[in-house]
């Protein structure tokens, strides 16, 4: 399945990379082109996630699970792919659910820029790891090493960090629900536009 | 609205902090030493070895230089403690806490009869469930190196082929020459131990370079230093553990110089005698000479090994010729470690005057090479962990299909990568569990963050 996975990943990679660019561009611009690009964002993300799921499944079939999950590189690639797919599915949900309100106000735009940049970064890392597995390592892994992560070491966090993450995972929606029950106000006023 | 903005900023901050915390602490909390399971990871996973090779019409010279914080020149000592002589029976897991394991350098060498060695080096000699592997059991002490084709089932240490087949393999050259320099047990003789690997790690013919000083029946040493020679009849423990006794050259018992042990002497707590007595051997096992004795100075060992190109023992030593290309792989034991706690190299090719190799040996005339004129070659050695040939050739190894095709290890892996893989193999189950938990936690974090943001981005009242 290796060659088919390699073919298939072109679709989500290209679509999500374009989506990242659109998100950042739209966050920085209210121009006609930015608005026009934003209108195709949800379709792009839908196709990206759909093709991403197919690529992910094909990737799981390249090696038996016991082989893929035995090597640090295999584990890291699977981790990156799972997070990337989840991430972009979540971004799709946000853009679909919140609509154009995601561009209202500087803070929301900043959040979207962070989301777009992070998504592009995740995608680049996952693709790099795939290249390593395929026998074509890229220089990006050297940058990651300089940042403190050697891609030949399995990425996992210690148990106490898992506990902290669990608290954060629960705290974020609680905080959001509590804040969203607050009194309405003009988003335009918030944006200062 | 200010409340929503504050919440958005706060949640984004929490998410970012969680990411940074994960990045800052990743890959920690699992790998830790556990001597009870034979787990001990060195602080440094790689080390350099500088190599120079030269040859003349008769001999080949290998000059090695490697860093070592201090020399460890004693091993296997007998000590007087609690009113009786005692022998250390167990080898240490990792570094010996008293520093009582000798530094060693070994080189395996082949002339092309073991083609897998050229591609995968010493990995091919590591079978399943080897000595000192986790879970190998108390009966694993004899499970040492072997070549895969000496077994009916390469995964089964005990499925040794019949003697006639093993003999035929040896005549066909299916063995690896192995040179082993020992700071304690061979260097004082200005020799390296000459061994070979075939169905087992075997010694070349001839008398051993050392023999036991332990009298099993009497539970005491057999030999001691001669008090008449002006010195003490024994060493002191604090001297051998502190390395102060003789620096990089140990005080050793030699056959012909040592005198029979005298139990009537007034032995003191902390007296120490070497556990082995050294002797000269004129036969195949002593073919490798140390030029000028290996010396340690300013944090480095410098050792030069010399051997005849053709020793006249073709069933034990590989015959080397001008214009030949040969495969070699190295290992270094330092910091008072033994067994599998060593650093190893990937295989490299040495050409005797032939450029189609990783390293071209310099040809010279005369008795000894002019070392400053010989180009050095830096080799990276790495801690190999617990990676066996049966694992590498099994479906569990993603690269097994490349091994089946004969793709050399260096085409796919670097030394630092192999070191990390080796460590992770030792903690595979624990790392995989933690990795799964981290994967799920990451997905939950993403979902939680984006869902939270979407709640805040809704129109009030939605």
Interface residues (C-beta under 8 A of the other chain):
Chain A: X63 X64 X66 X67 X68 X69 X70 X71 X72 X74 X75 X78 X79 X82 X83 X86 X87 X90 X91 X93 X94 X97 X98 X101 X102 X105 X107 X108 X110 X111 X114 X115 X133 X135 X147 X148 X149 X150 X152 X153 X154 X155 X156 X157 X158 X159 X160 X161 X162 X164 X165 X166 X168 X169 X170 X171 X172 X173 X175 X176 X177 X178 X179 X180 X182 X183 X184 X185 X186 X187 X189 X190
Chain B: X1 X2 X3 X4 X5 X6 X7 X8 X9 X10 X11 X12 X14 X15 X16 X17 X18 X21 X22 X23 X24 X25 X26 X27 X28 X29 X30 X395 X396 X397 X398 X412 X416 X417 X420 X421 X424 X428 X431 X432 X434 X435 X437 X438 X439 X441 X442 X443 X444 X445 X446 X447 X448 X449 X450 X451 X452 X453 X454 X455 X456 X457 X458 X459 X460 X461
